[in-house]
Structure formats: structure tokens, C-alpha cells
């Protein structure tokens, strides 16, 4: 879920040569991703050695992302970002750049036209000074996997010792604020908690900011060791009550926190925001139907899509490893008439290390092994991790294993980001000024303070 919704963010390398008046400016275009379109924009300026550029993805609230290099040559444009496995190739016309964007084997047409840069929206819940708590930039190591994580520790006023928690983000590479669409929910949570006597450690995911670590083959299990390293670091900090340190996870983070707590009985509490209690295949089945329905597709079309996806999922579920799944999936989609390009696109989506693990992983064992108090929240209008699917699974575990110290709640009218919303569609996220429901913030603080009493 890369919480969130998985949306492509690019950092590109430009190749074009034309006149200053033609190439300088703000270029905008839309990627057609099937159920939705994603706008990308490049601001190109002259520089001492040619050109410089930045990238905006307004729907994600991502602005002024630096471009590695900008080259214009013979009317052709090529941009690449090796860290994201992405590239763009285009030809400059009179008032447009006609080209294609490629990433991880997928190639999508992307034509650019000159436009106007949008003003970055200020979110009302963004924390504002004065801050009555300390803010410290920190760095810690994941000794198991040999990587380093960077983050921010917010500490309440006073001597403590304070209860504390680690924040673990959803799928995809997120910064310490879990920033998306100009919302910074983890910063809002950290600020609210620090002002109410709870210390918080939030950190950049691997490959973001100063955090390092192998990404190409990394799965949720690998990320769980990053979270565990953050937990251990937090427990050792001065003014922290080491017996009162827990983990809050959002979306994929709501799977990871159970992984850690199943290994580490020292975890004193968990908060799960839109976490799942069933395997990834079941999550995606419900998610895909809900999202297509929100896009206005007919029930007949939704059922047709579901039957096709079920064939893909059945192969993955029965496979012993990625290689076997890849072979069988290729046979299936070629039988459907997929050409080589579409086949590679499908394989890159389904058999990447992260996706294959996610689809196969069943969180039940880790959930059952968790004995600490837990607060489990899902939004009633979440179309990515549906409350109607996952809260009953949590309820079943509570009934069968006597988890009397767990609290479940379906939050009315909240989406996957815990914003008040109309439909729950991801298309609404960017247009909602609320970053996270105040009721959710209050429930988190009240729950953390109640642990151990």
C-alpha cells in the first residue's frame, strides 16, 4: 500500500538542445495510470553549463525536487533518474515535448506543454512555532542489515521519564514526516504527542534523506529491522521511560509494527492506523474493487477485472518462489495475448521482491504473538485497507486468543490517511486541507498514556 497509494515520483535527466526561449519554462503533462492520471511538471532554467531543472508532482505535494542534469541536444530530450529506475525521452515540437516515461519496465506516453507553477498549499495542521518541546536530529544504525537511518526525536519539556513511540510509515519510500500531497501526518502526530507529554522518533525510510540501505531486494521484513533499530535507539535515550516505548505504524507500517512486537516482548504498546490483518492478496482484491468502483466503473467491468486478477493471484499464492511464479505468470499472460512489453510491465508489478513478499505474507502469526496493548483504527471510508475486511479479522484474533487489552475502532467518515472525506477516493487526498483527524490524535495520546496504568 504504499499507504498509501503507490504513485510514481520521478527525478529525471534531461536531453534536449534548442533555443533558450523554447526550452526555458514550466512544462506540465499527465501520466495515464489506468484508474487515474498523475500530473508531472518540470521547471527548466538556464545555468552556467547549460540548463538546470526541478520536478514537481503536485498531487503528492512534492515540489522542487532537484534534477540531476539537464541537457538539450538536437531537439531531443532524455531524462533519467537511476535511483528510481526511471527515464523520460521526448522530442521538442513548437509548443510541446512529445515523449514517453519509463520505469521498472513500464513505458507510458507523457507529452509536456508549458504552463504555470501552482502555489504550494499550506496545511492548517502543519506545526507552527513556538515549540514547547525539544527537536533533535538523530542518526542510528540497523546493525542486522548494516545500514544507517536518520530522523527527528521530539522530546516534551521536563525531566521525564516520558512514554515514547516510533512512527513507521506506509509502503514506498517516505520521509520522516510521511510526506505526501503536501501533507505531513507524522510531523503532526509528533507535534501533538510532544505537546502532550509523549516523546516521538520518526525517521526517513531507506534511500530517503540521509538514510541508507539496500532497496532493490528489500521487503517489509527488511524494513521491520529498521523499525526495530529505531525502537532500540529510542529506549536508550535519556529522559525516556524504557518500559513504556511502543510503535505506531500506518498502512504497511501497521504490518511492520506487529513483526517487531512478535520478536520483541519489550514493545510495550502498538498503534495500528489502517493496518491489515489478512494477507496481501486479499487486501489487494478488496482494494482494487473498491478503487475501481470509486472511479465509476460498472459492476460487470469490476467483476471481469477481479476474475482476471484472481488467476494471477492464484498462481502467486501456489508458487514456491518468485522464479516459479514469474515463469507461470508469463505463460498465463502470453496466453491472454500480451505482447512482450505488456508482459514485462506485468511481471515488474507482480514479482518484484517487495510485492511478491507482500502478496504472500500473512500477518496472522505475528498478530497472535503480540501480547502488548494495542489500539487498532481503520477508517470507514478507507478504500485501500478496508475496515470491513480487516477489523473482523482482528476481532477474530481477540476472541480466539483473549486479547482483552486491544481496542478496535472503525472511525466514521475517515479515509486511508484518516482525513474526513466524502468518498474515500485517493483522488480526494490532495484537496482535503485536514492532514489527520483530531479525534485520532486524541485517541492516540489517551491510549499511550493509559498503557501500564
C-alpha positions as CSV (number, residue, x, y, z in Angstrom):
1,X,0.0,0.0,0.0
2,X,2.5,2.1,-0.1
3,X,-0.1,3.9,2.1
4,X,-1.0,4.9,0.9
5,X,-1.4,4.7,-2.8
6,X,1.6,3.7,-5.0
7,X,2.2,6.7,-7.2
8,X,5.2,7.3,-9.4
9,X,7.6,10.1,-8.3
10,X,10.4,10.9,-10.7
11,X,13.7,12.6,-10.7
12,X,14.9,12.9,-14.3
13,X,17.9,13.6,-16.6
14,X,17.0,16.0,-19.5
15,X,18.5,15.8,-23.0
16,X,17.4,18.4,-25.4
17,X,19.2,21.1,-27.4
18,X,17.1,24.1,-28.6
19,X,17.0,27.8,-28.1
20,X,16.7,29.4,-24.7
21,X,13.3,30.8,-25.4
22,X,11.9,27.4,-26.4
23,X,13.1,25.2,-23.5
24,X,13.1,27.5,-20.5
25,X,9.8,27.4,-18.6
26,X,7.4,25.2,-16.7
27,X,6.4,22.1,-18.6
28,X,3.4,20.0,-17.5
29,X,2.0,16.7,-18.5
30,X,-0.2,13.8,-17.3
31,X,0.7,10.1,-17.0
32,X,-2.3,7.9,-17.7
33,X,-2.1,5.2,-14.9
34,X,-5.3,3.5,-15.8
35,X,-7.7,4.3,-13.0
36,X,-6.2,7.8,-12.6
37,X,-3.9,10.4,-14.1
38,X,-0.8,11.8,-12.4
39,X,0.5,15.2,-13.4
40,X,4.2,15.8,-13.6
41,X,5.9,19.2,-14.1
42,X,9.4,20.3,-14.8
43,X,10.7,23.8,-14.3
44,X,13.7,24.4,-16.6
45,X,16.1,27.3,-16.2
46,X,19.4,28.4,-17.8
47,X,22.6,27.6,-15.9
48,X,26.3,28.2,-16.4
49,X,26.8,24.9,-18.1
50,X,23.5,24.7,-20.0
51,X,20.3,24.1,-18.1
52,X,19.0,23.1,-14.7
53,X,15.6,21.8,-13.7
54,X,13.4,20.7,-10.9
55,X,10.5,18.3,-10.8
56,X,7.0,18.8,-9.2
57,X,4.4,16.1,-8.6
58,X,1.6,18.4,-7.3
59,X,-0.8,15.5,-6.4
60,X,1.7,14.2,-4.0
61,X,2.6,17.6,-2.6
62,X,6.2,17.1,-3.9
63,X,7.8,20.3,-5.2
64,X,11.2,21.5,-6.3
65,X,12.8,18.0,-6.5
66,X,16.3,18.6,-7.9
67,X,17.0,17.1,-11.4
68,X,20.5,15.5,-11.7
69,X,21.3,17.1,-15.1
70,X,19.6,18.9,-17.9
71,X,20.8,18.5,-21.4
72,X,19.2,19.8,-24.6
73,X,20.5,18.4,-27.9
74,X,19.3,18.3,-31.5
75,X,15.7,18.8,-30.4
76,X,15.6,15.7,-28.4
77,X,15.1,15.3,-24.7
78,X,16.1,12.5,-22.4
79,X,15.8,12.5,-18.6
80,X,16.9,9.7,-16.3
81,X,16.8,9.0,-12.6
82,X,18.8,5.9,-11.7
83,X,17.8,5.7,-8.1
84,X,14.1,5.3,-9.2
85,X,14.9,3.3,-12.3
86,X,13.1,5.9,-14.4
87,X,13.7,7.7,-17.6
88,X,12.0,10.1,-20.0
89,X,12.6,10.6,-23.7
90,X,11.0,13.3,-25.8
91,X,11.1,15.4,-28.9
92,X,10.7,19.2,-28.8
93,X,7.9,20.5,-31.1
94,X,6.8,24.0,-31.5
95,X,5.0,24.3,-28.1
96,X,5.1,20.7,-26.8
97,X,7.5,18.0,-25.9
98,X,6.2,14.6,-27.1
99,X,7.7,11.6,-25.4
100,X,7.5,8.6,-23.1
101,X,8.2,8.0,-19.5
102,X,9.6,4.6,-18.5
103,X,10.0,3.0,-15.1
104,X,10.7,-0.6,-14.0
105,X,9.8,-2.0,-17.4
106,X,6.7,0.1,-17.9
107,X,6.5,2.7,-20.6
108,X,3.8,5.3,-20.6
109,X,3.2,8.2,-23.1
110,X,3.9,11.6,-21.5
111,X,3.5,14.8,-23.5
112,X,4.5,18.1,-21.9
113,X,3.1,21.6,-22.5
114,X,4.1,24.9,-21.0
115,X,2.0,26.0,-18.0
116,X,2.0,27.9,-14.7
117,X,3.5,26.6,-11.5
118,X,1.0,26.1,-8.7
119,X,1.4,27.7,-5.3
120,X,2.2,25.2,-2.6
121,X,-0.7,24.9,-0.3
122,X,-0.2,25.5,3.4
123,X,-1.9,22.8,5.5
124,X,-3.7,24.2,8.6
125,X,-2.4,21.4,10.9
126,X,1.3,21.9,10.0
127,X,3.0,22.6,13.3
128,X,4.0,26.2,13.9
129,X,6.4,27.7,16.5
130,X,6.8,28.4,19.3
131,X,7.5,24.7,20.1
132,X,7.4,23.9,23.8
133,X,9.4,20.8,23.3
134,X,12.9,19.9,22.1
135,X,13.7,18.9,18.5
136,X,16.8,16.8,17.9
137,X,18.2,15.5,14.6
138,X,19.4,11.9,15.2
139,X,21.1,9.0,13.5
140,X,21.1,5.4,14.4
141,X,22.2,2.1,12.9
142,X,20.4,-1.1,11.9
143,X,23.2,-3.5,12.9
144,X,21.5,-6.5,11.5
145,X,21.5,-5.2,7.9
146,X,24.4,-2.7,8.2
147,X,22.5,0.5,7.2
148,X,22.0,3.9,8.8
149,X,18.8,5.7,9.5
150,X,18.3,9.5,10.1
151,X,15.4,11.0,11.9
152,X,14.0,13.5,14.3
153,X,13.4,13.0,18.1
154,X,10.8,15.3,19.7
155,X,11.0,15.4,23.5
156,X,8.5,17.0,25.8
157,X,9.5,19.7,28.3
158,X,10.7,18.5,31.7
159,X,12.9,15.7,33.0
160,X,10.6,12.8,32.4
161,X,10.9,9.9,32.1
162,X,8.5,10.1,29.2
163,X,6.5,7.5,27.4
164,X,7.6,7.3,23.8
165,X,6.9,5.7,20.4
166,X,8.5,5.1,17.0
167,X,6.5,6.1,13.9
168,X,6.7,3.6,10.9
169,X,5.4,4.8,7.5
170,X,3.4,3.1,4.8
171,X,4.6,1.5,1.6
172,X,7.0,3.3,-0.7
173,X,9.9,5.5,0.2
174,X,8.7,8.1,2.7
175,X,10.5,10.8,4.6
176,X,10.3,11.1,8.3
177,X,7.1,13.2,8.1
178,X,5.5,10.5,5.8
179,X,5.0,13.5,3.5
180,X,2.6,13.1,0.6
181,X,0.4,15.5,-1.3
182,X,1.8,18.4,0.8
183,X,0.5,16.7,4.0
184,X,3.0,15.7,6.8
185,X,1.0,13.4,9.1
186,X,3.9,12.1,11.1
187,X,5.1,15.6,11.9
188,X,1.5,16.5,13.0
189,X,1.4,13.4,15.2
190,X,4.9,14.0,16.7
191,X,4.0,17.7,17.5
192,X,0.7,16.8,19.1
193,X,2.2,14.0,21.2
194,X,5.2,16.1,22.3
195,X,2.9,18.9,23.4
196,X,1.0,16.2,25.4
197,X,4.0,14.6,27.2
198,X,4.9,11.8,24.7
199,X,8.3,11.6,23.0
200,X,8.3,10.6,19.3
201,X,11.0,9.3,17.0
202,X,10.3,9.5,13.3
203,X,12.8,8.6,10.6
204,X,13.5,8.7,6.9
205,X,12.9,5.4,5.1
206,X,15.8,3.7,3.3
207,X,17.0,5.8,0.4
208,X,15.4,9.0,1.7
209,X,17.3,11.9,3.2
210,X,20.4,10.6,5.0
211,X,19.0,7.0,5.4
212,X,20.9,4.2,3.7
213,X,20.2,0.6,3.0
214,X,19.6,-1.9,0.2
215,X,16.4,-1.3,-1.6
216,X,16.2,-3.4,-4.8
217,X,15.5,-6.6,-2.9
218,X,14.1,-5.2,0.3
219,X,10.8,-6.4,1.7
220,X,8.6,-5.5,4.6
221,X,10.6,-7.9,6.7
222,X,13.8,-6.0,6.0
223,X,12.0,-2.7,6.8
224,X,10.9,-4.2,10.1
225,X,14.6,-4.4,11.2
226,X,14.9,-0.7,10.5
227,X,11.9,-0.1,12.8
228,X,13.4,-2.4,15.4
229,X,16.7,-0.4,15.3
230,X,14.6,2.8,15.8
231,X,12.9,1.1,18.8
232,X,16.1,0.1,20.4
233,X,17.7,3.5,19.9
234,X,14.6,5.3,21.4
235,X,14.7,3.1,24.5
236,X,18.3,4.1,25.3
237,X,17.6,7.9,25.2
238,X,17.9,10.0,28.3
239,X,14.6,11.0,29.8
240,X,12.7,8.1,28.1
241,X,10.9,5.5,30.1
242,X,12.3,2.4,28.5
243,X,9.4,0.3,29.9
244,X,6.9,2.5,28.1
245,X,8.0,2.6,24.5
246,X,5.8,1.4,21.6
247,X,5.4,1.6,17.9
248,X,2.8,3.4,15.7
249,X,2.5,2.1,12.2
250,X,0.5,3.4,9.3
251,X,-0.7,1.1,6.4
252,X,2.3,-1.2,5.7
253,X,3.7,0.2,9.0
254,X,0.7,-1.4,10.6
255,X,2.1,-4.8,9.5
256,X,5.7,-4.0,10.4
257,X,4.9,-3.0,14.0
258,X,3.4,-6.4,14.6
259,X,6.5,-8.1,13.1
260,X,8.7,-6.2,15.6
261,X,6.5,-6.8,18.6
262,X,6.3,-10.5,17.8
263,X,10.1,-10.7,18.1
264,X,10.5,-8.2,20.9
265,X,8.3,-8.6,24.0
266,X,9.9,-5.3,25.2
267,X,7.5,-3.4,22.9
268,X,5.0,-2.0,25.4
269,X,2.2,-1.0,23.1
270,X,1.2,-0.8,19.4
271,X,-0.9,1.7,17.4
272,X,-2.1,0.5,14.1
273,X,-3.5,3.1,11.6
274,X,-5.1,1.4,8.6
275,X,-3.1,-1.8,9.2
276,X,-4.1,-5.1,7.6
277,X,-4.9,-8.4,9.3
278,X,-5.1,-10.6,6.2
279,X,-2.6,-11.4,3.5
280,X,-1.7,-9.0,0.7
281,X,-3.6,-10.9,-1.9
282,X,-6.8,-10.5,0.0
283,X,-6.1,-6.8,0.7
284,X,-5.5,-6.1,-3.0
285,X,-8.6,-8.0,-4.1
286,X,-10.8,-5.7,-2.0
287,X,-8.7,-2.6,-2.7
288,X,-8.9,-3.0,-6.4
289,X,-12.6,-3.5,-6.5
290,X,-13.2,-0.5,-4.2
291,X,-11.0,1.8,-6.2
292,X,-12.5,0.8,-9.5
293,X,-15.9,1.3,-8.1
294,X,-14.9,4.8,-6.9
295,X,-13.7,5.6,-10.4
296,X,-17.2,4.8,-11.7
297,X,-16.6,1.5,-13.4
298,X,-19.6,-0.8,-13.9
299,X,-20.0,-3.8,-11.7
300,X,-19.7,-6.0,-14.8
301,X,-16.3,-4.5,-15.6
302,X,-15.2,-4.8,-11.9
303,X,-16.1,-8.5,-11.9
304,X,-14.3,-9.1,-15.1
305,X,-11.2,-7.4,-13.7
306,X,-11.5,-9.4,-10.5
307,X,-11.6,-12.7,-12.3
308,X,-8.5,-11.9,-14.3
309,X,-6.7,-10.8,-11.2
310,X,-7.7,-13.9,-9.4
311,X,-5.9,-16.0,-11.9
312,X,-2.7,-14.0,-11.4
313,X,-3.1,-14.2,-7.6
314,X,-3.8,-17.9,-7.6
315,X,-0.5,-18.5,-9.3
316,X,1.3,-16.4,-6.8
317,X,-0.4,-18.0,-3.8
318,X,0.5,-21.5,-5.0
319,X,4.1,-20.7,-6.0
320,X,7.1,-21.7,-4.0
321,X,9.3,-18.8,-5.0
322,X,9.5,-15.7,-7.3
323,X,11.2,-17.6,-10.1
324,X,8.4,-20.2,-10.3
325,X,5.7,-17.5,-10.1
326,X,7.4,-15.5,-12.9
327,X,7.5,-18.5,-15.2
328,X,3.9,-19.4,-14.7
329,X,2.6,-15.8,-14.8
330,X,4.4,-15.3,-18.1
331,X,2.7,-18.3,-19.6
332,X,-0.7,-17.1,-18.4
333,X,-0.5,-13.5,-19.7
334,X,1.0,-14.6,-23.1
335,X,-2.0,-16.9,-23.4
336,X,-4.1,-13.8,-22.9
337,X,-2.3,-12.2,-25.9
338,X,0.0,-9.9,-24.0
339,X,2.9,-8.6,-26.1
340,X,6.5,-8.6,-24.7
341,X,6.3,-5.0,-23.4
342,X,3.0,-5.6,-21.5
343,X,4.3,-8.9,-20.2
344,X,7.3,-7.2,-18.7
345,X,5.2,-4.5,-17.2
346,X,3.0,-7.1,-15.5
347,X,6.0,-9.1,-14.2
348,X,7.7,-6.0,-12.8
349,X,4.5,-5.2,-10.9
350,X,3.8,-8.7,-9.5
351,X,7.1,-10.4,-9.0
352,X,9.3,-7.6,-7.6
353,X,10.8,-8.8,-4.2
354,X,8.7,-6.3,-2.2
355,X,5.4,-7.1,-4.0
356,X,5.8,-10.8,-4.0
357,X,6.5,-10.8,-0.3
358,X,3.6,-8.5,0.4
359,X,1.2,-10.7,-1.6
360,X,2.3,-13.9,0.1
361,X,2.7,-12.6,3.7
362,X,0.1,-13.5,6.2
363,X,0.4,-11.2,9.3
364,X,-1.7,-13.6,11.5
365,X,1.2,-15.3,13.2
366,X,2.8,-12.0,14.2
367,X,-0.5,-10.6,15.4
368,X,-1.2,-13.7,17.5
369,X,2.3,-13.5,19.1
370,X,1.8,-9.9,20.1
371,X,0.7,-9.6,23.7
372,X,1.1,-5.9,24.5
373,X,-1.8,-3.4,24.5
374,X,-2.9,-2.3,21.0
375,X,-5.0,0.4,19.5
376,X,-6.3,-0.7,16.1
377,X,-8.0,2.0,14.0
378,X,-9.4,1.8,10.5
379,X,-11.4,4.5,8.6
380,X,-14.9,3.6,7.5
381,X,-14.2,5.2,4.0
382,X,-10.7,3.7,3.5
383,X,-10.6,2.3,0.0
384,X,-7.1,0.9,0.3
385,X,-7.2,-1.1,3.5
386,X,-10.9,-1.7,4.1
387,X,-12.2,-1.7,7.6
388,X,-14.9,-4.2,6.7
389,X,-12.3,-6.7,5.8
390,X,-9.6,-6.2,8.4
391,X,-11.4,-5.2,11.6
392,X,-13.3,-8.5,11.7
393,X,-10.0,-10.4,11.3
394,X,-8.6,-8.5,14.3
395,X,-11.9,-9.3,16.2
396,X,-11.5,-13.0,15.5
397,X,-8.0,-13.0,16.9
398,X,-9.2,-11.1,20.0
399,X,-11.9,-13.7,20.5
400,X,-9.8,-16.8,19.9
401,X,-6.7,-15.6,21.9
402,X,-8.1,-13.5,24.6
403,X,-6.5,-10.2,23.6
404,X,-8.5,-8.2,26.1
405,X,-6.0,-5.4,26.2
406,X,-6.7,-4.5,22.5
407,X,-9.0,-1.7,21.4
408,X,-10.6,-1.7,17.9
409,X,-12.4,1.2,16.3
410,X,-13.9,1.9,12.9
411,X,-13.5,5.7,12.5
412,X,-16.6,7.2,10.8
413,X,-16.1,9.1,7.5
414,X,-12.3,8.8,7.6
415,X,-10.2,7.7,4.6
416,X,-6.8,5.8,4.4
417,X,-5.0,8.9,5.6
418,X,-7.5,9.4,8.4
419,X,-8.9,12.6,6.9
420,X,-12.6,13.4,7.0
421,X,-13.8,12.9,3.4
422,X,-16.7,12.4,1.1
423,X,-16.0,9.2,-0.8
424,X,-12.6,7.9,0.4
425,X,-11.1,8.0,-3.1
426,X,-7.4,8.7,-3.2
427,X,-8.2,11.5,-5.7
428,X,-9.6,13.5,-2.8
429,X,-6.5,13.4,-0.6
430,X,-4.7,16.4,-2.1
431,X,-7.8,18.6,-2.0
432,X,-8.6,18.0,1.7
433,X,-6.9,20.5,4.0
434,X,-7.1,18.4,7.1
435,X,-4.0,16.2,7.5
436,X,-5.3,13.9,10.1
437,X,-8.4,13.8,12.2
438,X,-8.2,15.5,15.6
439,X,-10.2,12.6,17.1
440,X,-7.5,10.2,16.0
441,X,-4.8,12.3,17.6
442,X,-6.7,12.5,20.8
443,X,-7.3,8.7,20.8
444,X,-3.6,8.0,20.3
445,X,-2.5,10.2,23.2
446,X,-5.2,8.9,25.5
447,X,-4.3,5.3,24.7
448,X,-0.5,5.7,25.1
449,X,-1.0,7.4,28.5
450,X,-3.3,4.7,29.6
451,X,-0.8,1.9,29.0
452,X,0.6,0.4,32.2
453,X,-2.0,2.1,34.5
